[in-house]
Amino acid sequence: MPKLKTKSGAKKRFSLTGTGKVRMNHAKKRHGLSKRTQKMKRKARGTRIMSATDAKIVLRNFLVNA
């Protein structure tokens, strides 16, 4: 059986922390920012840790070599 490849789109979107959790960017920061409140834009800065349920799916299906 050949080696499994990591999805290249997932490599760009997710990264792993030292303890193995999945780090992701906040959503809703690409366009239409004039309609969002300043509070929402401020809270969506930086990265966040993905929920355990979603992280399990991402690790199993998309980051197979991580």
PQR file of N, CA, C, O and H, with PARSE charges and radii, in Angstrom:
ATOM      1  N   MET A   1       0.848  -1.187   0.000 -0.4000 1.5000
ATOM      2  CA  MET A   1       0.000   0.000   0.000 -0.0000 2.0000
ATOM      3  C   MET A   1       0.893   1.250   0.000  0.5500 1.7000
ATOM      4  O   MET A   1       1.844   1.319   0.778 -0.5500 1.4000
ATOM      5  N   PRO A   2       0.603   2.235  -0.858 -0.5600 1.5000
ATOM      6  CA  PRO A   2       1.456   3.425  -0.917  0.2800 2.0000
ATOM      7  C   PRO A   2       1.282   4.316   0.309  0.5500 1.7000
ATOM      8  O   PRO A   2       0.315   4.198   1.062 -0.5500 1.4000
ATOM      9  N   LYS A   3       2.247   5.207   0.480 -0.4000 1.5000
ATOM     10  CA  LYS A   3       2.162   6.148   1.587 -0.0000 2.0000
ATOM     11  C   LYS A   3       0.988   7.095   1.364  0.5500 1.7000
ATOM     12  O   LYS A   3       0.669   7.446   0.228 -0.5500 1.4000
ATOM     13  H   LYS A   3       3.032   5.303  -0.132  0.4000 1.0000
ATOM     14  N   LEU A   4       0.347   7.504   2.460 -0.4000 1.5000
ATOM     15  CA  LEU A   4      -0.751   8.455   2.375 -0.0000 2.0000
ATOM     16  C   LEU A   4      -0.192   9.861   2.327  0.5500 1.7000
ATOM     17  O   LEU A   4       0.734  10.190   3.068 -0.5500 1.4000
ATOM     18  H   LEU A   4       0.606   7.218   3.383  0.4000 1.0000
ATOM     19  N   LYS A   5      -0.739  10.680   1.472 -0.4000 1.5000
ATOM     20  CA  LYS A   5      -0.283  12.060   1.359 -0.0000 2.0000
ATOM     21  C   LYS A   5      -1.181  12.973   2.182  0.5500 1.7000
ATOM     22  O   LYS A   5      -2.389  12.757   2.279 -0.5500 1.4000
ATOM     23  H   LYS A   5      -1.491  10.413   0.869  0.4000 1.0000
ATOM     24  N   THR A   6      -0.572  13.998   2.775 -0.4000 1.5000
ATOM     25  CA  THR A   6      -1.324  15.027   3.465 -0.0000 2.0000
ATOM     26  C   THR A   6      -1.987  15.919   2.431  0.5500 1.7000
ATOM     27  O   THR A   6      -1.375  16.247   1.415 -0.5500 1.4000
ATOM     28  H   THR A   6       0.410  14.173   2.697  0.4000 1.0000
ATOM     29  N   LYS A   7      -3.230  16.317   2.675 -0.4000 1.5000
ATOM     30  CA  LYS A   7      -3.917  17.225   1.758 -0.0000 2.0000
ATOM     31  C   LYS A   7      -3.213  18.577   1.779  0.5500 1.7000
ATOM     32  O   LYS A   7      -3.021  19.165   2.843 -0.5500 1.4000
ATOM     33  H   LYS A   7      -3.727  16.051   3.501  0.4000 1.0000
ATOM     34  N   SER A   8      -2.829  19.071   0.600 -0.4000 1.5000
ATOM     35  CA  SER A   8      -2.042  20.301   0.554 -0.0000 2.0000
ATOM     36  C   SER A   8      -2.854  21.516   0.996  0.5500 1.7000
ATOM     37  O   SER A   8      -2.287  22.486   1.500 -0.5500 1.4000
ATOM     38  H   SER A   8      -2.985  18.594  -0.265  0.4000 1.0000
ATOM     39  N   GLY A   9      -4.179  21.476   0.814 -0.4000 1.5000
ATOM     40  CA  GLY A   9      -5.007  22.579   1.295 -0.0000 2.0000
ATOM     41  C   GLY A   9      -5.041  22.625   2.810  0.5500 1.7000
ATOM     42  O   GLY A   9      -5.082  23.706   3.398 -0.5500 1.4000
ATOM     43  H   GLY A   9      -4.640  20.688   0.405  0.4000 1.0000
ATOM     44  N   ALA A  10      -5.026  21.474   3.442 -0.4000 1.5000
ATOM     45  CA  ALA A  10      -5.051  21.406   4.906 -0.0000 2.0000
ATOM     46  C   ALA A  10      -3.724  21.872   5.499  0.5500 1.7000
ATOM     47  O   ALA A  10      -3.702  22.444   6.589 -0.5500 1.4000
ATOM     48  H   ALA A  10      -4.993  20.596   2.964  0.4000 1.0000
ATOM     49  N   LYS A  11      -2.619  21.635   4.793 -0.4000 1.5000
ATOM     50  CA  LYS A  11      -1.313  22.088   5.274 -0.0000 2.0000
ATOM     51  C   LYS A  11      -1.288  23.608   5.426  0.5500 1.7000
ATOM     52  O   LYS A  11      -0.644  24.145   6.327 -0.5500 1.4000
ATOM     53  H   LYS A  11      -2.637  21.171   3.908  0.4000 1.0000
ATOM     54  N   LYS A  12      -2.003  24.290   4.528 -0.4000 1.5000
ATOM     55  CA  LYS A  12      -2.006  25.750   4.544 -0.0000 2.0000
ATOM     56  C   LYS A  12      -2.972  26.312   5.591  0.5500 1.7000
ATOM     57  O   LYS A  12      -2.799  27.439   6.053 -0.5500 1.4000
ATOM     58  H   LYS A  12      -2.527  23.854   3.796  0.4000 1.0000
ATOM     59  N   ARG A  13      -3.975  25.538   5.960 -0.4000 1.5000
ATOM     60  CA  ARG A  13      -5.019  26.056   6.848 -0.0000 2.0000
ATOM     61  C   ARG A  13      -4.848  25.686   8.309  0.5500 1.7000
ATOM     62  O   ARG A  13      -5.276  26.436   9.186 -0.5500 1.4000
ATOM     63  H   ARG A  13      -4.116  24.622   5.584  0.4000 1.0000
ATOM     64  N   PHE A  14      -4.236  24.556   8.587 -0.4000 1.5000
ATOM     65  CA  PHE A  14      -4.131  24.070   9.961 -0.0000 2.0000
ATOM     66  C   PHE A  14      -2.676  23.839  10.334  0.5500 1.7000
ATOM     67  O   PHE A  14      -1.837  23.551   9.481 -0.5500 1.4000
ATOM     68  H   PHE A  14      -3.888  23.947   7.875  0.4000 1.0000
ATOM     69  N   SER A  15      -2.391  23.970  11.631 -0.4000 1.5000
ATOM     70  CA  SER A  15      -1.081  23.591  12.138 -0.0000 2.0000
ATOM     71  C   SER A  15      -1.289  22.926  13.488  0.5500 1.7000
ATOM     72  O   SER A  15      -2.345  23.074  14.102 -0.5500 1.4000
ATOM     73  H   SER A  15      -3.073  24.204  12.325  0.4000 1.0000
ATOM     74  N   LEU A  16      -0.299  22.205  13.941 -0.4000 1.5000
ATOM     75  CA  LEU A  16      -0.407  21.490  15.208 -0.0000 2.0000
ATOM     76  C   LEU A  16       0.364  22.210  16.296  0.5500 1.7000
ATOM     77  O   LEU A  16       1.418  22.794  16.044 -0.5500 1.4000
ATOM     78  H   LEU A  16       0.559  22.085  13.441  0.4000 1.0000
ATOM     79  N   THR A  17      -0.170  22.164  17.511 -0.4000 1.5000
ATOM     80  CA  THR A  17       0.541  22.706  18.662 -0.0000 2.0000
ATOM     81  C   THR A  17       1.515  21.647  19.164  0.5500 1.7000
ATOM     82  O   THR A  17       1.550  20.530  18.647 -0.5500 1.4000
ATOM     83  H   THR A  17      -1.026  21.690  17.715  0.4000 1.0000
ATOM     84  N   GLY A  18       2.286  21.994  20.149 -0.4000 1.5000
ATOM     85  CA  GLY A  18       3.237  21.049  20.712 -0.0000 2.0000
ATOM     86  C   GLY A  18       2.576  19.855  21.364  0.5500 1.7000
ATOM     87  O   GLY A  18       3.155  18.770  21.415 -0.5500 1.4000
ATOM     88  H   GLY A  18       2.259  22.901  20.569  0.4000 1.0000
ATOM     89  N   THR A  19       1.357  20.048  21.867 -0.4000 1.5000
ATOM     90  CA  THR A  19       0.643  18.952  22.527 -0.0000 2.0000
ATOM     91  C   THR A  19      -0.240  18.173  21.562  0.5500 1.7000
ATOM     92  O   THR A  19      -0.936  17.245  21.974 -0.5500 1.4000
ATOM     93  H   THR A  19       0.887  20.930  21.825  0.4000 1.0000
ATOM     94  N   GLY A  20      -0.220  18.545  20.261 -0.4000 1.5000
ATOM     95  CA  GLY A  20      -0.968  17.791  19.272 -0.0000 2.0000
ATOM     96  C   GLY A  20      -2.351  18.321  18.963  0.5500 1.7000
ATOM     97  O   GLY A  20      -3.107  17.680  18.233 -0.5500 1.4000
ATOM     98  H   GLY A  20       0.345  19.299  19.926  0.4000 1.0000
ATOM     99  N   LYS A  21      -2.702  19.483  19.506 -0.4000 1.5000
ATOM    100  CA  LYS A  21      -3.998  20.070  19.181 -0.0000 2.0000
ATOM    101  C   LYS A  21      -3.908  20.769  17.829  0.5500 1.7000
ATOM    102  O   LYS A  21      -2.818  21.104  17.367 -0.5500 1.4000
ATOM    103  H   LYS A  21      -2.088  20.004  20.099  0.4000 1.0000
ATOM    104  N   VAL A  22      -5.056  20.984  17.202 -0.4000 1.5000
ATOM    105  CA  VAL A  22      -5.083  21.599  15.880 -0.0000 2.0000
ATOM    106  C   VAL A  22      -5.366  23.089  16.025  0.5500 1.7000
ATOM    107  O   VAL A  22      -6.354  23.487  16.642 -0.5500 1.4000
ATOM    108  H   VAL A  22      -5.942  20.712  17.578  0.4000 1.0000
ATOM    109  N   ARG A  23      -4.490  23.904  15.453 -0.4000 1.5000
ATOM    110  CA  ARG A  23      -4.650  25.354  15.475 -0.0000 2.0000
ATOM    111  C   ARG A  23      -5.223  25.796  14.131  0.5500 1.7000
ATOM    112  O   ARG A  23      -4.824  25.291  13.082 -0.5500 1.4000
ATOM    113  H   ARG A  23      -3.688  23.580  14.952  0.4000 1.0000
ATOM    114  N   MET A  24      -6.166  26.748  14.169 -0.4000 1.5000
ATOM    115  CA  MET A  24      -6.817  27.213  12.946 -0.0000 2.0000
ATOM    116  C   MET A  24      -7.023  28.719  12.999  0.5500 1.7000
ATOM    117  O   MET A  24      -6.944  29.327  14.066 -0.5500 1.4000
ATOM    118  H   MET A  24      -6.490  27.159  15.021  0.4000 1.0000
ATOM    119  N   ASN A  25      -7.286  29.312  11.848 -0.4000 1.5000
ATOM    120  CA  ASN A  25      -7.587  30.737  11.787 -0.0000 2.0000
ATOM    121  C   ASN A  25      -9.068  30.963  12.048  0.5500 1.7000
ATOM    122  O   ASN A  25      -9.892  30.071  11.845 -0.5500 1.4000
ATOM    123  H   ASN A  25      -7.350  28.818  10.981  0.4000 1.0000
ATOM    124  N   HIS A  26      -9.392  32.169  12.501 -0.4000 1.5000
ATOM    125  CA  HIS A  26     -10.789  32.523  12.701 -0.0000 2.0000
ATOM    126  C   HIS A  26     -11.486  32.696  11.360  0.5500 1.7000
ATOM    127  O   HIS A  26     -10.851  33.034  10.362 -0.5500 1.4000
ATOM    128  H   HIS A  26      -8.723  32.893  12.666  0.4000 1.0000
ATOM    129  N   ALA A  27     -12.774  32.468  11.341 -0.4000 1.5000
ATOM    130  CA  ALA A  27     -13.568  32.653  10.131 -0.0000 2.0000
ATOM    131  C   ALA A  27     -14.078  34.090  10.047  0.5500 1.7000
ATOM    132  O   ALA A  27     -13.963  34.861  10.999 -0.5500 1.4000
ATOM    133  H   ALA A  27     -13.290  32.194  12.153  0.4000 1.0000
ATOM    134  N   LYS A  28     -14.640  34.431   8.899 -0.4000 1.5000
ATOM    135  CA  LYS A  28     -15.315  35.717   8.674 -0.0000 2.0000
ATOM    136  C   LYS A  28     -14.383  36.921   8.733  0.5500 1.7000
ATOM    137  O   LYS A  28     -14.770  37.983   9.221 -0.5500 1.4000
ATOM    138  H   LYS A  28     -14.734  33.805   8.125  0.4000 1.0000
ATOM    139  N   LYS A  29     -13.149  36.762   8.234 -0.4000 1.5000
ATOM    140  CA  LYS A  29     -12.217  37.885   8.223 -0.0000 2.0000
ATOM    141  C   LYS A  29     -11.699  38.208   6.830  0.5500 1.7000
ATOM    142  O   LYS A  29     -10.748  38.979   6.708 -0.5500 1.4000
ATOM    143  H   LYS A  29     -12.834  35.899   7.837  0.4000 1.0000
ATOM    144  N   ARG A  30     -12.283  37.652   5.777 -0.4000 1.5000
ATOM    145  CA  ARG A  30     -11.752  37.814   4.430 -0.0000 2.0000
ATOM    146  C   ARG A  30     -12.370  38.986   3.682  0.5500 1.7000
ATOM    147  O   ARG A  30     -11.650  39.756   3.045 -0.5500 1.4000
ATOM    148  H   ARG A  30     -13.056  37.025   5.875  0.4000 1.0000
ATOM    149  N   HIS A  31     -13.672  39.134   3.745 -0.4000 1.5000
ATOM    150  CA  HIS A  31     -14.333  40.201   2.991 -0.0000 2.0000
ATOM    151  C   HIS A  31     -15.594  40.603   3.730  0.5500 1.7000
ATOM    152  O   HIS A  31     -16.026  39.914   4.655 -0.5500 1.4000
ATOM    153  H   HIS A  31     -14.256  38.509   4.262  0.4000 1.0000
ATOM    154  N   GLY A  32     -16.188  41.724   3.322 -0.4000 1.5000
ATOM    155  CA  GLY A  32     -17.393  42.213   3.991 -0.0000 2.0000
ATOM    156  C   GLY A  32     -17.120  42.692   5.394  0.5500 1.7000
ATOM    157  O   GLY A  32     -17.981  42.577   6.266 -0.5500 1.4000
ATOM    158  H   GLY A  32     -15.838  42.284   2.571  0.4000 1.0000
ATOM    159  N   LEU A  33     -15.926  43.232   5.631 -0.4000 1.5000
ATOM    160  CA  LEU A  33     -15.563  43.615   6.992 -0.0000 2.0000
ATOM    161  C   LEU A  33     -16.249  44.905   7.441  0.5500 1.7000
ATOM    162  O   LEU A  33     -16.322  45.184   8.638 -0.5500 1.4000
ATOM    163  H   LEU A  33     -15.227  43.326   4.922  0.4000 1.0000
ATOM    164  N   SER A  34     -16.744  45.680   6.502 -0.4000 1.5000
ATOM    165  CA  SER A  34     -17.395  46.932   6.897 -0.0000 2.0000
ATOM    166  C   SER A  34     -18.698  46.676   7.635  0.5500 1.7000
ATOM    167  O   SER A  34     -19.131  47.508   8.433 -0.5500 1.4000
ATOM    168  H   SER A  34     -16.685  45.453   5.530  0.4000 1.0000
ATOM    169  N   LYS A  35     -19.328  45.538   7.380 -0.4000 1.5000
ATOM    170  CA  LYS A  35     -20.586  45.232   8.065 -0.0000 2.0000
ATOM    171  C   LYS A  35     -20.382  44.582   9.427  0.5500 1.7000
ATOM    172  O   LYS A  35     -21.329  44.494  10.209 -0.5500 1.4000
ATOM    173  H   LYS A  35     -18.977  44.862   6.732  0.4000 1.0000
ATOM    174  N   ARG A  36     -19.188  44.130   9.725 -0.4000 1.5000
ATOM    175  CA  ARG A  36     -18.921  43.481  11.010 -0.0000 2.0000
ATOM    176  C   ARG A  36     -18.599  44.525  12.080  0.5500 1.7000
ATOM    177  O   ARG A  36     -18.026  45.574  11.790 -0.5500 1.4000
ATOM    178  H   ARG A  36     -18.419  44.202   9.090  0.4000 1.0000
ATOM    179  N   THR A  37     -18.973  44.221  13.298 -0.4000 1.5000
ATOM    180  CA  THR A  37     -18.682  45.155  14.381 -0.0000 2.0000
ATOM    181  C   THR A  37     -17.199  45.124  14.700  0.5500 1.7000
ATOM    182  O   THR A  37     -16.511  44.143  14.417 -0.5500 1.4000
ATOM    183  H   THR A  37     -19.439  43.368  13.534  0.4000 1.0000
ATOM    184  N   GLN A  38     -16.712  46.207  15.293 -0.4000 1.5000
ATOM    185  CA  GLN A  38     -15.298  46.290  15.660 -0.0000 2.0000
ATOM    186  C   GLN A  38     -14.952  45.214  16.686  0.5500 1.7000
ATOM    187  O   GLN A  38     -13.857  44.652  16.665 -0.5500 1.4000
ATOM    188  H   GLN A  38     -17.270  47.004  15.523  0.4000 1.0000
ATOM    189  N   LYS A  39     -15.892  44.936  17.580 -0.4000 1.5000
ATOM    190  CA  LYS A  39     -15.687  43.911  18.598 -0.0000 2.0000
ATOM    191  C   LYS A  39     -15.484  42.539  17.960  0.5500 1.7000
ATOM    192  O   LYS A  39     -14.616  41.774  18.380 -0.5500 1.4000
ATOM    193  H   LYS A  39     -16.782  45.393  17.597  0.4000 1.0000
ATOM    194  N   MET A  40     -16.293  42.232  16.941 -0.4000 1.5000
ATOM    195  CA  MET A  40     -16.183  40.934  16.277 -0.0000 2.0000
ATOM    196  C   MET A  40     -14.845  40.807  15.566  0.5500 1.7000
ATOM    197  O   MET A  40     -14.196  39.763  15.634 -0.5500 1.4000
ATOM    198  H   MET A  40     -16.998  42.853  16.600  0.4000 1.0000
ATOM    199  N   LYS A  41     -14.431  41.882  14.877 -0.4000 1.5000
ATOM    200  CA  LYS A  41     -13.159  41.848  14.152 -0.0000 2.0000
ATOM    201  C   LYS A  41     -11.979  41.709  15.109  0.5500 1.7000
ATOM    202  O   LYS A  41     -10.999  41.030  14.800 -0.5500 1.4000
ATOM    203  H   LYS A  41     -14.958  42.730  14.822  0.4000 1.0000
ATOM    204  N   ARG A  42     -12.074  42.348  16.263 -0.4000 1.5000
ATOM    205  CA  ARG A  42     -11.013  42.282  17.265 -0.0000 2.0000
ATOM    206  C   ARG A  42     -10.910  40.871  17.842  0.5500 1.7000
ATOM    207  O   ARG A  42      -9.810  40.352  18.028 -0.5500 1.4000
ATOM    208  H   ARG A  42     -12.870  42.899  16.514  0.4000 1.0000
ATOM    209  N   LYS A  43     -12.053  40.256  18.122 -0.4000 1.5000
ATOM    210  CA  LYS A  43     -12.055  38.909  18.705 -0.0000 2.0000
ATOM    211  C   LYS A  43     -11.598  37.850  17.711  0.5500 1.7000
ATOM    212  O   LYS A  43     -11.136  36.781  18.112 -0.5500 1.4000
ATOM    213  H   LYS A  43     -12.947  40.678  17.971  0.4000 1.0000
ATOM    214  N   ALA A  44     -11.723  38.140  16.411 -0.4000 1.5000
ATOM    215  CA  ALA A  44     -11.359  37.166  15.387 -0.0000 2.0000
ATOM    216  C   ALA A  44      -9.896  37.268  14.961  0.5500 1.7000
ATOM    217  O   ALA A  44      -9.500  36.629  13.986 -0.5500 1.4000
ATOM    218  H   ALA A  44     -12.098  39.009  16.085  0.4000 1.0000
ATOM    219  N   ARG A  45      -9.090  38.049  15.663 -0.4000 1.5000
ATOM    220  CA  ARG A  45      -7.672  38.161  15.329 -0.0000 2.0000
ATOM    221  C   ARG A  45      -6.928  36.900  15.718  0.5500 1.7000
ATOM    222  O   ARG A  45      -7.342  36.175  16.622 -0.5500 1.4000
ATOM    223  H   ARG A  45      -9.411  38.568  16.455  0.4000 1.0000
ATOM    224  N   GLY A  46      -5.838  36.645  15.037 -0.4000 1.5000
ATOM    225  CA  GLY A  46      -4.963  35.547  15.431 -0.0000 2.0000
ATOM    226  C   GLY A  46      -5.546  34.182  15.130  0.5500 1.7000
ATOM    227  O   GLY A  46      -6.315  34.014  14.184 -0.5500 1.4000
ATOM    228  H   GLY A  46      -5.501  37.234  14.302  0.4000 1.0000
ATOM    229  N   THR A  47      -5.173  33.208  15.945 -0.4000 1.5000
ATOM    230  CA  THR A  47      -5.607  31.831  15.727 -0.0000 2.0000
ATOM    231  C   THR A  47      -6.362  31.323  16.939  0.5500 1.7000
ATOM    232  O   THR A  47      -6.399  31.969  17.986 -0.5500 1.4000
ATOM    233  H   THR A  47      -4.549  33.344  16.714  0.4000 1.0000
ATOM    234  N   ARG A  48      -6.965  30.150  16.777 -0.4000 1.5000
ATOM    235  CA  ARG A  48      -7.670  29.520  17.890 -0.0000 2.0000
ATOM    236  C   ARG A  48      -7.464  28.017  17.817  0.5500 1.7000
ATOM    237  O   ARG A  48      -7.023  27.490  16.795 -0.5500 1.4000
ATOM    238  H   ARG A  48      -6.935  29.625  15.927  0.4000 1.0000
ATOM    239  N   ILE A  49      -7.780  27.338  18.892 -0.4000 1.5000
ATOM    240  CA  ILE A  49      -7.675  25.885  18.949 -0.0000 2.0000
ATOM    241  C   ILE A  49      -9.003  25.295  18.489  0.5500 1.7000
ATOM    242  O   ILE A  49     -10.067  25.698  18.958 -0.5500 1.4000
ATOM    243  H   ILE A  49      -8.138  27.765  19.722  0.4000 1.0000
ATOM    244  N   MET A  50      -8.934  24.354  17.582 -0.4000 1.5000
ATOM    245  CA  MET A  50     -10.135  23.720  17.045 -0.0000 2.0000
ATOM    246  C   MET A  50     -10.761  22.817  18.110  0.5500 1.7000
ATOM    247  O   MET A  50     -10.060  22.255  18.952 -0.5500 1.4000
ATOM    248  H   MET A  50      -8.070  24.027  17.201  0.4000 1.0000
ATOM    249  N   SER A  51     -12.077  22.688  18.060 -0.4000 1.5000
ATOM    250  CA  SER A  51     -12.765  21.817  19.007 -0.0000 2.0000
ATOM    251  C   SER A  51     -12.299  20.370  18.806  0.5500 1.7000
ATOM    252  O   SER A  51     -11.892  19.989  17.709 -0.5500 1.4000
ATOM    253  H   SER A  51     -12.646  23.145  17.376  0.4000 1.0000
ATOM    254  N   ALA A  52     -12.360  19.592  19.849 -0.4000 1.5000
ATOM    255  CA  ALA A  52     -11.829  18.227  19.822 -0.0000 2.0000
ATOM    256  C   ALA A  52     -12.516  17.362  18.774  0.5500 1.7000
ATOM    257  O   ALA A  52     -11.865  16.548  18.118 -0.5500 1.4000
ATOM    258  H   ALA A  52     -12.691  19.902  20.741  0.4000 1.0000
ATOM    259  N   THR A  53     -13.822  17.530  18.612 -0.4000 1.5000
ATOM    260  CA  THR A  53     -14.561  16.725  17.636 -0.0000 2.0000
ATOM    261  C   THR A  53     -14.119  17.028  16.213  0.5500 1.7000
ATOM    262  O   THR A  53     -13.893  16.113  15.421 -0.5500 1.4000
ATOM    263  H   THR A  53     -14.351  18.191  19.145  0.4000 1.0000
ATOM    264  N   ASP A  54     -13.995  18.310  15.887 -0.4000 1.5000
ATOM    265  CA  ASP A  54     -13.566  18.691  14.539 -0.0000 2.0000
ATOM    266  C   ASP A  54     -12.099  18.343  14.314  0.5500 1.7000
ATOM    267  O   ASP A  54     -11.711  17.949  13.214 -0.5500 1.4000
ATOM    268  H   ASP A  54     -14.178  19.053  16.530  0.4000 1.0000
ATOM    269  N   ALA A  55     -11.288  18.490  15.353 -0.4000 1.5000
ATOM    270  CA  ALA A  55      -9.861  18.192  15.235 -0.0000 2.0000
ATOM    271  C   ALA A  55      -9.640  16.718  14.913  0.5500 1.7000
ATOM    272  O   ALA A  55      -8.734  16.374  14.156 -0.5500 1.4000
ATOM    273  H   ALA A  55     -11.603  18.810  16.247  0.4000 1.0000
ATOM    274  N   LYS A  56     -10.460  15.857  15.483 -0.4000 1.5000
ATOM    275  CA  LYS A  56     -10.355  14.429  15.219 -0.0000 2.0000
ATOM    276  C   LYS A  56     -10.577  14.132  13.741  0.5500 1.7000
ATOM    277  O   LYS A  56      -9.869  13.316  13.151 -0.5500 1.4000
ATOM    278  H   LYS A  56     -11.197  16.136  16.098  0.4000 1.0000
ATOM    279  N   ILE A  57     -11.568  14.800  13.144 -0.4000 1.5000
ATOM    280  CA  ILE A  57     -11.872  14.611  11.726 -0.0000 2.0000
ATOM    281  C   ILE A  57     -10.728  15.123  10.857  0.5500 1.7000
ATOM    282  O   ILE A  57     -10.322  14.461   9.902 -0.5500 1.4000
ATOM    283  H   ILE A  57     -12.144  15.463  13.623  0.4000 1.0000
ATOM    284  N   VAL A  58     -10.214  16.297  11.189 -0.4000 1.5000
ATOM    285  CA  VAL A  58      -9.138  16.903  10.405 -0.0000 2.0000
ATOM    286  C   VAL A  58      -7.879  16.032  10.484  0.5500 1.7000
ATOM    287  O   VAL A  58      -7.233  15.791   9.464 -0.5500 1.4000
ATOM    288  H   VAL A  58     -10.544  16.835  11.965  0.4000 1.0000
ATOM    289  N   LEU A  59      -7.535  15.571  11.656 -0.4000 1.5000
ATOM    290  CA  LEU A  59      -6.329  14.750  11.815 -0.0000 2.0000
ATOM    291  C   LEU A  59      -6.459  13.429  11.077  0.5500 1.7000
ATOM    292  O   LEU A  59      -5.499  12.972  10.456 -0.5500 1.4000
ATOM    293  H   LEU A  59      -8.060  15.767  12.484  0.4000 1.0000
ATOM    294  N   ARG A  60      -7.618  12.814  11.132 -0.4000 1.5000
ATOM    295  CA  ARG A  60      -7.794  11.498  10.506 -0.0000 2.0000
ATOM    296  C   ARG A  60      -7.826  11.582   8.982  0.5500 1.7000
ATOM    297  O   ARG A  60      -7.241  10.743   8.297 -0.5500 1.4000
ATOM    298  H   ARG A  60      -8.398  13.184  11.636  0.4000 1.0000
ATOM    299  N   ASN A  61      -8.517  12.603   8.451 -0.4000 1.5000
ATOM    300  CA  ASN A  61      -8.752  12.650   7.019 -0.0000 2.0000
ATOM    301  C   ASN A  61      -7.802  13.541   6.232  0.5500 1.7000
ATOM    302  O   ASN A  61      -7.542  13.276   5.058 -0.5500 1.4000
ATOM    303  H   ASN A  61      -8.993  13.285   9.007  0.4000 1.0000
ATOM    304  N   PHE A  62      -7.282  14.586   6.851 -0.4000 1.5000
ATOM    305  CA  PHE A  62      -6.543  15.566   6.071 -0.0000 2.0000
ATOM    306  C   PHE A  62      -5.077  15.693   6.471  0.5500 1.7000
ATOM    307  O   PHE A  62      -4.234  15.955   5.612 -0.5500 1.4000
ATOM    308  H   PHE A  62      -7.492  14.801   7.805  0.4000 1.0000
ATOM    309  N   LEU A  63      -4.757  15.519   7.718 -0.4000 1.5000
ATOM    310  CA  LEU A  63      -3.373  15.644   8.166 -0.0000 2.0000
ATOM    311  C   LEU A  63      -2.839  14.278   8.563  0.5500 1.7000
ATOM    312  O   LEU A  63      -2.405  14.077   9.698 -0.5500 1.4000
ATOM    313  H   LEU A  63      -5.441  15.306   8.415  0.4000 1.0000
ATOM    314  N   VAL A  64      -2.871  13.353   7.636 -0.4000 1.5000
ATOM    315  CA  VAL A  64      -2.551  11.965   7.948 -0.0000 2.0000
ATOM    316  C   VAL A  64      -1.093  11.751   8.321  0.5500 1.7000
ATOM    317  O   VAL A  64      -0.785  10.815   9.059 -0.5500 1.4000
ATOM    318  H   VAL A  64      -3.223  13.516   6.714  0.4000 1.0000
ATOM    319  N   ASN A  65      -0.175  12.602   7.827 -0.4000 1.5000
ATOM    320  CA  ASN A  65       1.239  12.432   8.133 -0.0000 2.0000
ATOM    321  C   ASN A  65       1.682  13.283   9.318  0.5500 1.7000
ATOM    322  O   ASN A  65       2.857  13.261   9.684 -0.5500 1.4000
ATOM    323  H   ASN A  65      -0.425  13.362   7.228  0.4000 1.0000
ATOM    324  N   ALA A  66       0.770  14.025   9.918 -0.4000 1.5000
ATOM    325  CA  ALA A  66       1.152  14.910  11.015 -0.0000 2.0000
ATOM    326  C   ALA A  66       1.302  14.149  12.309  0.5500 1.7000
ATOM    327  O   ALA A  66       1.622  14.741  13.339 -0.5500 1.4000
ATOM    328  H   ALA A  66      -0.185  14.043   9.621  0.4000 1.0000
TER
END
